[in-house]
Amino acid sequence: MPDWLEHTIWWQVFPLGFVGAESETVEGAPVVHRLGHVQAWLDYAVDLGATGLALGPVFAASTHGYDTIDPFRVDPRLGDEADLVALIEAAHARGLRVLLDGVFNHVGRDHPAFAEVLAQGPQAPRAAWFRLSWPRGTDPGTEPDYACFEGHRQLVTLNHDAPAVADYVVSVMTHWLALGVDGWRLDAAYAVPRRFWSDVLARVRSVHPDAYLVGEVIHGDYAAIVRDTGLDAVTQYELWKAIWSALNDRNLFELAHALDRHNGFLDAFVPLTFVGNHDVTRIASRLADERHLPQALAILLVCGGTPSIYAGDEQAFRGVKEERVGGDDAIRPAFPDTLEGLAPYGWPIYRLHQTLIALRRRHPWLHRARTRTLHLTNEQLVLAVGDGTQHLLLALNLAEAGLLLPAPNARIVEAGEASLAAPGTPDARVSLGPQGWAVLAI
């Protein structure tokens, strides 16, 4: 894990949506230089408190960006290589690290290697890149059966046993790292054999030892995946689910259980934590009671991990993901041209993000902090958050009535609205209002 990661808070942007690009690439259409729109929002991200820009797909693709055609070329709906390099340099000038999204489990049907297979049959030079069978004959122009990603026929799975595929992935990753990016999010990392990642990532690190490499993993043994692949981290979907589910059900036992598991992950690696990303319903829409949005943010930004804020969540954007063609559109909207285009209701949530991110940056040890449950009921939770030498308390109340909760040795309120009785003593208690929360210094 690179040293700089301890201080990193990602602002995640899905570029094709953010800039309002067309839903499909039109062959022969001119390059449209839209990445400057992302660059125009970098100061906003810095003001938020972010220290990294995590970009979704930026490479030439047919539709949504995950059906890659050419990972050495910027998607013409976004711009060209010069535009991407300019964005990287502008981010670095502001102290923002840059993460790219790498799709190496599969390619789009329009990828030249697969087009060769369709045109030339089994004799195609790169036929070994894919897992193919030929039940209808092998004449050129005959389409084979092929492995695809989770039933999506537009996403052709790569053959990760082929040495040429490993060479290809290494060449893509090192190409863009050499041009200045700081790391990679590896899409659908869970679907790729661990031995493939172990080989590829070791080769990448031999050239770029300071790169941050994080894999998209939804279910499974997170720690074992990190150990077996050489990844720095994986996405912490367990905690994401527990946060909104526990708040919706007013069952903080679920959250406490997930945080106990999270402690175990932190013993092995630092997960990428989030309450929203480009693949899930917006947190402001996911929560049954929007009054719980501050609690969700407090959990994210006070507990251990490398936090990621999905662009728009800091403004309480709404959006529901639907399982249909175009079902991601609502969660991947275009950003306005200027700050004035943002709805006024979002700014209090933006300022809350600023407060909690500033708290986290005052306490960088929170990156690896573990939690310990001090008080737990369905609707109340007090957590001790610490690294062994430094500590904070996080207190949550989901009830419709105010109440006092134990807050041993708490001295001051660092965030949230609360008051302390007997501060600095073992008998200290925190007074929280209805739906209240607080972060307390010891």
Backbone torsions as a table, in degrees:
resi	resn	phi	psi	omega
1	MET	NA	126.8	-179.9
2	PRO	-65.4	148.1	-177.8
3	ASP	-60.5	-34.5	-174.6
4	TRP	-67.5	-15.4	-174.1
5	LEU	-66.5	-27.4	-177.6
6	GLU	-56.4	-29.5	-175.6
7	HIS	-103.8	12.4	-171.8
8	THR	-95.6	132.1	169.3
9	ILE	-128.6	114.7	-175.0
10	TRP	-81.1	141.7	164.3
11	TRP	-108.0	112.9	-172.8
12	GLN	-94.3	128.5	-179.0
13	VAL	-121.3	133.5	171.2
14	PHE	-97.9	97.1	-164.6
15	PRO	-59.1	-44.2	-176.0
16	LEU	-60.1	-39.1	175.8
17	GLY	-74.3	-44.7	-175.2
18	PHE	-55.3	-39.7	-176.2
19	VAL	-92.8	-2.1	-179.6
20	GLY	72.2	36.8	-178.6
21	ALA	-70.6	160.2	175.6
22	GLU	-61.9	154.7	-176.5
23	SER	-75.7	-19.6	179.6
24	GLU	-136.0	151.5	174.8
25	THR	-82.9	133.3	176.1
26	VAL	-102.1	120.6	-177.3
27	GLU	-59.3	130.8	178.9
28	GLY	85.6	-5.0	179.2
29	ALA	-67.9	147.9	-179.3
30	PRO	-68.9	156.0	175.0
31	VAL	-66.3	133.8	176.6
32	VAL	-112.5	121.7	-171.3
33	HIS	-88.7	85.3	-174.2
34	ARG	-105.4	-9.8	-177.0
35	LEU	-63.9	-19.8	174.7
36	GLY	-59.8	-25.0	177.3
37	HIS	-66.9	-38.8	174.6
38	VAL	-65.4	-44.4	-179.1
39	GLN	-58.8	-34.6	-178.6
40	ALA	-65.9	-17.4	-178.4
41	TRP	-101.8	7.0	-177.9
42	LEU	-66.1	-39.6	179.0
43	ASP	-63.6	-35.5	175.3
44	TYR	-60.5	-43.3	179.2
45	ALA	-65.0	-39.8	178.2
46	VAL	-65.3	-42.5	177.8
47	ASP	-62.3	-33.3	176.2
48	LEU	-61.7	-33.7	-176.7
49	GLY	117.0	-0.1	-179.7
50	ALA	-65.8	150.4	175.7
51	THR	-124.2	6.2	178.2
52	GLY	-149.6	149.7	176.3
53	LEU	-115.0	112.0	178.8
54	ALA	-100.2	111.5	-176.1
55	LEU	-94.2	138.2	168.2
56	GLY	-73.4	-165.0	-173.9
57	PRO	-58.2	133.7	177.5
58	VAL	-125.4	1.7	-173.7
59	PHE	-98.1	158.2	-176.9
60	ALA	-52.5	125.6	-176.4
61	ALA	-149.2	167.8	-176.9
62	SER	-82.0	-42.0	-174.5
63	THR	-134.8	-93.4	-169.6
64	HIS	-81.1	-2.1	177.2
65	GLY	102.8	-21.0	179.6
66	TYR	-95.2	2.3	173.4
67	ASP	-106.3	68.0	-168.8
68	THR	-63.1	139.9	172.4
69	ILE	-103.9	-42.4	-176.6
70	ASP	-152.4	103.9	-178.5
71	PRO	-78.4	1.3	173.4
72	PHE	-96.1	-1.2	-176.2
73	ARG	-127.5	134.7	177.2
74	VAL	-69.9	142.9	179.2
75	ASP	-58.7	126.2	-176.8
76	PRO	-63.8	-16.5	174.4
77	ARG	-72.7	-16.2	179.9
78	LEU	-104.6	-31.6	-176.9
79	GLY	145.9	-146.8	-179.5
80	ASP	-133.5	-175.9	-176.3
81	GLU	-59.4	-39.0	179.7
82	ALA	-61.1	-37.6	178.1
83	ASP	-65.1	-42.2	-179.4
84	LEU	-68.4	-41.9	177.7
85	VAL	-62.6	-39.4	178.2
86	ALA	-63.8	-38.8	177.5
87	LEU	-65.1	-43.4	178.5
88	ILE	-60.5	-46.2	-178.6
89	GLU	-66.0	-38.9	178.4
90	ALA	-65.9	-38.4	177.0
91	ALA	-64.6	-47.3	-180.0
92	HIS	-61.1	-36.4	179.4
93	ALA	-62.8	-23.1	178.9
94	ARG	-100.5	7.1	179.1
95	GLY	82.3	16.2	-179.6
96	LEU	-97.4	123.9	169.6
97	ARG	-72.6	160.3	-176.8
98	VAL	-128.1	129.2	179.2
99	LEU	-115.2	131.7	174.8
100	LEU	-102.6	160.2	-178.7
101	ASP	-104.5	115.0	-177.4
102	GLY	-106.4	124.9	-178.8
103	VAL	-105.8	98.2	-173.8
104	PHE	-123.0	8.7	170.7
105	ASN	-83.9	-31.8	-173.1
106	HIS	-151.4	170.1	172.4
107	VAL	-130.4	168.4	175.1
108	GLY	-76.8	158.5	178.8
109	ARG	-60.3	-24.0	-178.7
110	ASP	-86.8	3.5	176.9
111	HIS	-61.4	137.1	-176.6
112	PRO	-54.5	-35.1	-179.2
113	ALA	-64.9	-39.2	178.9
114	PHE	-76.9	-33.6	175.5
115	ALA	-60.7	-36.4	175.8
116	GLU	-60.6	-43.2	179.7
117	VAL	-60.6	-45.4	-178.7
118	LEU	-64.4	-34.7	-176.8
119	ALA	-83.0	-35.5	-169.3
120	GLN	-112.8	-10.9	-179.8
121	GLY	78.5	-158.8	-175.1
122	PRO	-61.8	-17.5	-179.2
123	GLN	-83.2	-1.3	180.0
124	ALA	-57.2	139.3	-175.0
125	PRO	-55.8	-31.1	-177.2
126	ARG	-111.7	24.8	179.6
127	ALA	-59.9	-31.6	-179.3
128	ALA	-69.7	-8.5	177.6
129	TRP	-69.6	-16.2	-172.0
130	PHE	-127.4	162.9	176.5
131	ARG	-98.9	102.0	-169.4
132	LEU	-118.6	150.0	167.1
133	SER	-138.0	154.4	-168.6
134	TRP	-126.2	65.7	-177.2
135	PRO	-68.9	-17.5	-176.8
136	ARG	-107.8	18.1	-179.3
137	GLY	101.6	168.1	-172.4
138	THR	-118.9	15.8	178.7
139	ASP	-65.4	145.0	174.5
140	PRO	-51.5	136.6	-178.5
141	GLY	93.0	-11.9	175.7
142	THR	-83.3	127.9	-177.8
143	GLU	-84.1	127.9	177.4
144	PRO	-80.6	166.2	161.7
145	ASP	-76.0	149.9	-177.5
146	TYR	-151.2	152.0	175.0
147	ALA	-68.7	138.0	177.9
148	CYS	-134.6	167.5	-174.4
149	PHE	-83.4	111.9	173.1
150	GLU	49.4	41.3	175.7
151	GLY	83.1	0.2	-179.1
152	HIS	-88.4	105.4	-174.1
153	ARG	-67.5	-17.7	176.9
154	GLN	-77.4	-10.0	-176.1
155	LEU	-115.0	102.6	-172.5
156	VAL	-91.3	118.8	-176.3
157	THR	-69.8	136.8	175.8
158	LEU	-77.5	153.0	174.0
159	ASN	-88.2	100.3	-173.9
160	HIS	-77.4	0.0	172.7
161	ASP	-88.2	-10.6	-178.3
162	ALA	-82.7	122.0	179.0
163	PRO	-55.2	-33.4	-178.8
164	ALA	-65.5	-30.6	177.7
165	VAL	-69.0	-42.0	176.5
166	ALA	-61.2	-43.0	178.7
167	ASP	-61.4	-40.7	-179.9
168	TYR	-62.1	-47.9	-178.7
169	VAL	-64.7	-43.2	177.3
170	VAL	-59.3	-42.7	-177.7
171	SER	-65.4	-38.3	178.0
172	VAL	-65.7	-48.6	-176.4
173	MET	-63.0	-44.7	-177.9
174	THR	-71.7	-30.4	178.4
175	HIS	-58.5	-49.2	-175.9
176	TRP	-79.5	-30.1	173.0
177	LEU	-63.2	-37.9	178.3
178	ALA	-66.3	-25.5	178.4
179	LEU	-87.8	3.1	168.7
180	GLY	118.8	-7.9	179.3
181	VAL	-69.8	158.4	-171.8
182	ASP	-103.2	-7.8	-179.7
183	GLY	174.4	-177.8	-176.5
184	TRP	-135.4	136.3	159.9
185	ARG	-91.8	127.3	-176.3
186	LEU	-102.2	107.1	-175.2
187	ASP	-64.8	141.9	177.0
188	ALA	48.8	39.1	-178.6
189	ALA	-59.4	-28.4	-178.9
190	TYR	-65.7	-22.0	-176.5
191	ALA	-89.2	-8.3	-176.0
192	VAL	-98.3	137.2	178.5
193	PRO	-55.8	137.6	-177.4
194	ARG	-61.4	-35.1	-179.0
195	ARG	-63.9	-31.7	177.2
196	PHE	-63.5	-50.4	178.8
197	TRP	-61.2	-40.7	-178.3
198	SER	-57.4	-43.2	179.0
199	ASP	-70.3	-51.3	-174.2
200	VAL	-64.1	-47.5	-175.3
201	LEU	-68.3	-33.3	175.5
202	ALA	-63.1	-40.1	178.9
203	ARG	-67.5	-40.0	177.8
204	VAL	-64.6	-44.5	-178.4
205	ARG	-66.7	-26.4	178.9
206	SER	-63.9	-23.2	179.7
207	VAL	-102.7	-34.1	-176.2
208	HIS	-130.4	74.6	-174.2
209	PRO	-65.9	-18.1	-176.4
210	ASP	-97.1	8.5	179.9
211	ALA	-74.4	145.2	175.4
212	TYR	-97.7	126.2	-175.5
213	LEU	-125.8	112.1	-176.6
214	VAL	-124.6	136.0	-177.3
215	GLY	-105.2	142.4	172.1
216	GLU	-76.7	112.0	177.6
217	VAL	-133.0	129.6	-176.8
218	ILE	-99.2	-56.7	179.3
219	HIS	-117.8	168.5	172.8
220	GLY	116.0	-174.2	-179.0
221	ASP	-87.6	91.9	-174.0
222	TYR	-54.6	-48.8	-175.4
223	ALA	-63.1	-40.8	179.4
224	ALA	-66.7	-37.3	178.8
225	ILE	-63.7	-44.9	177.3
226	VAL	-60.7	-45.2	-178.7
227	ARG	-62.5	-42.1	-172.7
228	ASP	-81.4	-20.9	-174.4
229	THR	-102.1	-26.3	-171.8
230	GLY	87.1	6.6	173.6
231	LEU	-63.6	152.7	171.4
232	ASP	-76.0	-33.0	-172.1
233	ALA	-164.3	168.1	169.4
234	VAL	-131.5	166.6	179.5
235	THR	-73.4	135.7	-173.2
236	GLN	-95.0	73.0	-179.8
237	TYR	-69.1	-28.7	178.0
238	GLU	-58.9	-47.3	-178.1
239	LEU	-70.2	-39.5	175.9
240	TRP	-53.0	-49.9	-177.3
241	LYS	-65.1	-42.4	-177.2
242	ALA	-64.5	-35.6	-177.7
243	ILE	-61.8	-57.5	-175.3
244	TRP	-73.0	-32.5	-179.4
245	SER	-69.1	-42.9	179.3
246	ALA	-64.7	-38.7	179.0
247	LEU	-69.4	-42.3	-179.4
248	ASN	-64.6	-40.8	-177.0
249	ASP	-88.0	-3.6	-173.1
250	ARG	49.9	49.8	-179.4
251	ASN	-130.3	81.3	-176.1
252	LEU	-73.0	-6.8	171.4
253	PHE	-63.3	-36.4	178.0
254	GLU	-62.3	-43.7	178.4
255	LEU	-64.5	-44.2	-179.2
256	ALA	-61.0	-39.8	178.2
257	HIS	-63.9	-45.0	-180.0
258	ALA	-63.6	-36.7	179.1
259	LEU	-70.1	-32.1	173.4
260	ASP	-62.3	-42.8	175.9
261	ARG	-65.3	-38.8	178.6
262	HIS	-59.8	-39.0	175.6
263	ASN	-56.4	-41.9	179.4
264	GLY	-64.7	-39.3	176.7
265	PHE	-63.3	-40.9	-179.2
266	LEU	-63.9	-22.1	174.7
267	ASP	-67.1	-23.8	-175.6
268	ALA	-108.1	-33.4	-177.4
269	PHE	-165.4	172.5	178.2
270	VAL	-106.5	108.2	-176.6
271	PRO	-66.7	156.6	169.2
272	LEU	-83.4	116.0	-174.5
273	THR	-106.0	153.6	-175.4
274	PHE	-167.2	158.2	166.3
275	VAL	-116.4	1.1	176.7
276	GLY	-160.9	148.9	170.2
277	ASN	-155.3	-175.1	-173.2
278	HIS	-71.8	-5.5	-175.8
279	ASP	-109.2	-2.5	-172.6
280	VAL	-131.7	158.2	175.5
281	THR	-54.7	138.3	179.6
282	ARG	-55.4	141.0	-176.2
283	ILE	-60.2	-35.0	179.7
284	ALA	-67.3	-24.9	175.7
285	SER	-90.6	-29.4	-178.0
286	ARG	-70.1	-36.0	-178.3
287	LEU	-71.6	131.9	178.9
288	ALA	-68.4	-28.9	-179.1
289	ASP	-127.3	110.1	-175.4
290	GLU	-64.8	-14.4	174.8
291	ARG	-65.1	-14.7	-179.9
292	HIS	-88.3	-2.1	179.2
293	LEU	-59.1	-43.6	177.0
294	PRO	-60.4	-38.1	178.5
295	GLN	-63.6	-41.4	178.4
296	ALA	-60.4	-42.5	-179.7
297	LEU	-68.2	-38.6	179.2
298	ALA	-63.4	-41.4	178.5
299	ILE	-61.9	-47.8	-179.0
300	LEU	-58.4	-45.4	-169.1
301	LEU	-93.3	-4.3	176.6
302	VAL	-105.7	-24.3	-177.7
303	CYS	-88.1	162.8	-177.8
304	GLY	-61.8	154.4	179.8
305	GLY	133.6	176.0	172.2
306	THR	-106.4	103.3	-172.1
307	PRO	-74.1	146.6	174.3
308	SER	-128.2	130.5	178.8
309	ILE	-108.8	120.1	-179.6
310	TYR	-79.4	124.6	-173.8
311	ALA	-50.3	124.5	-176.4
312	GLY	106.9	-30.8	176.3
313	ASP	-62.4	-31.9	179.8
314	GLU	-70.0	-9.0	174.9
315	GLN	-112.9	13.8	-179.5
316	ALA	58.5	37.1	174.2
317	PHE	-55.3	143.9	172.3
318	ARG	-101.0	156.6	177.5
319	GLY	168.1	131.8	-178.7
320	VAL	-113.9	127.9	175.7
321	LYS	-77.1	136.0	178.3
322	GLU	-123.6	144.4	-178.7
323	GLU	-86.7	77.8	178.7
324	ARG	-160.2	168.6	173.9
325	VAL	-61.1	128.0	-176.2
326	GLY	81.0	7.3	-175.8
327	GLY	-71.4	-8.1	177.3
328	ASP	-94.4	-7.8	-172.4
329	ASP	-58.4	-39.4	-175.4
330	ALA	-67.8	-24.8	-179.0
331	ILE	-98.9	1.6	179.8
332	ARG	-129.0	55.0	-174.4
333	PRO	-78.4	164.5	172.7
334	ALA	-71.5	144.6	172.0
335	PHE	-87.1	147.5	179.4
336	PRO	-67.2	171.4	-178.7
337	ASP	-71.6	-33.3	-175.2
338	THR	-139.0	169.9	177.6
339	LEU	-57.5	-32.2	-177.2
340	GLU	-65.3	-18.3	179.2
341	GLY	-80.9	-6.2	178.6
342	LEU	-84.2	143.7	-179.1
343	ALA	-67.2	142.7	-177.6
344	PRO	-64.2	-26.4	-176.2
345	TYR	-68.4	-16.5	-176.4
346	GLY	-81.9	-19.1	-171.9
347	TRP	-67.1	-34.3	174.7
348	PRO	-60.0	-36.4	178.3
349	ILE	-71.0	-36.1	174.1
350	TYR	-59.0	-46.5	-179.6
351	ARG	-65.8	-33.2	176.1
352	LEU	-65.8	-41.8	174.0
353	HIS	-56.4	-45.5	179.7
354	GLN	-57.8	-43.7	-179.1
355	THR	-62.2	-46.9	-176.2
356	LEU	-73.4	-35.3	176.1
357	ILE	-67.4	-39.3	177.3
358	ALA	-62.5	-40.1	176.2
359	LEU	-60.1	-45.0	-179.0
360	ARG	-63.9	-38.0	-179.7
361	ARG	-73.1	-24.4	171.6
362	ARG	-71.6	-23.9	-177.4
363	HIS	-125.2	69.7	-176.0
364	PRO	-61.9	-18.6	176.9
365	TRP	-63.4	-15.5	177.3
366	LEU	-60.7	-20.0	179.9
367	HIS	-53.4	-39.5	-178.8
368	ARG	-114.3	16.7	-173.8
369	ALA	-68.7	144.0	172.8
370	ARG	-101.6	159.7	177.7
371	THR	-114.5	151.0	175.7
372	ARG	-136.8	129.8	-176.9
373	THR	-79.3	122.5	178.1
374	LEU	-100.4	-29.3	-177.9
375	HIS	-153.8	132.9	-174.5
376	LEU	-149.0	124.2	166.9
377	THR	-135.2	-178.8	178.0
378	ASN	-55.7	-38.9	-170.5
379	GLU	-113.9	-0.2	179.1
380	GLN	-133.4	143.7	178.4
381	LEU	-148.5	132.8	170.1
382	VAL	-122.4	122.3	-179.7
383	LEU	-113.0	136.6	164.8
384	ALA	-91.5	125.4	-178.9
385	VAL	-115.4	121.1	-175.1
386	GLY	-156.3	167.7	176.9
387	ASP	-117.5	14.9	-178.5
388	GLY	104.2	-30.0	179.8
389	THR	-124.2	-26.5	-178.4
390	GLN	-122.2	146.1	-172.7
391	HIS	-144.5	149.6	167.2
392	LEU	-133.2	164.8	171.3
393	LEU	-117.5	141.9	172.5
394	LEU	-119.6	121.9	-178.6
395	ALA	-118.0	131.9	-179.0
396	LEU	-126.2	141.7	175.1
397	ASN	-135.0	116.6	179.9
398	LEU	-100.5	5.6	-177.1
399	ALA	-82.6	163.3	178.3
400	GLU	-85.5	1.2	177.3
401	ALA	-120.9	148.9	173.4
402	GLY	-74.2	159.4	179.7
403	LEU	-164.9	169.1	176.5
404	LEU	-100.2	136.8	176.4
405	LEU	-125.1	149.9	177.6
406	PRO	-64.9	137.8	178.6
407	ALA	-143.5	65.6	-170.8
408	PRO	-55.9	126.5	175.0
409	ASN	70.3	8.2	177.2
410	ALA	-64.7	135.5	-176.7
411	ARG	-106.0	-45.0	-175.5
412	ILE	-142.5	159.4	174.7
413	VAL	-90.6	116.9	-179.8
414	GLU	-88.8	-29.8	179.2
415	ALA	-157.1	155.5	-176.7
416	GLY	90.8	174.8	179.7
417	GLU	-111.4	112.6	-176.2
418	ALA	-163.9	168.4	172.0
419	SER	-135.4	157.0	-176.1
420	LEU	-113.3	139.8	169.6
421	ALA	-108.4	138.9	-178.4
422	ALA	51.8	51.1	-176.2
423	PRO	-62.0	147.6	176.6
424	GLY	77.8	7.7	-179.7
425	THR	-118.5	161.4	176.4
426	PRO	-60.9	-20.6	-179.4
427	ASP	-96.2	11.4	-179.2
428	ALA	-58.1	142.8	177.5
429	ARG	-133.2	149.9	179.2
430	VAL	-111.3	134.5	178.0
431	SER	-98.9	116.5	179.6
432	LEU	-113.3	141.1	174.8
433	GLY	-79.4	179.8	175.9
434	PRO	-55.6	133.3	-177.6
435	GLN	57.0	29.3	-174.2
436	GLY	-86.7	164.3	177.0
437	TRP	-156.3	159.1	178.4
438	ALA	-159.8	148.6	168.7
439	VAL	-110.1	127.4	-171.6
440	LEU	-120.6	138.0	174.3
441	ALA	-91.0	141.9	179.4
442	ILE	-100.7	NA	NA
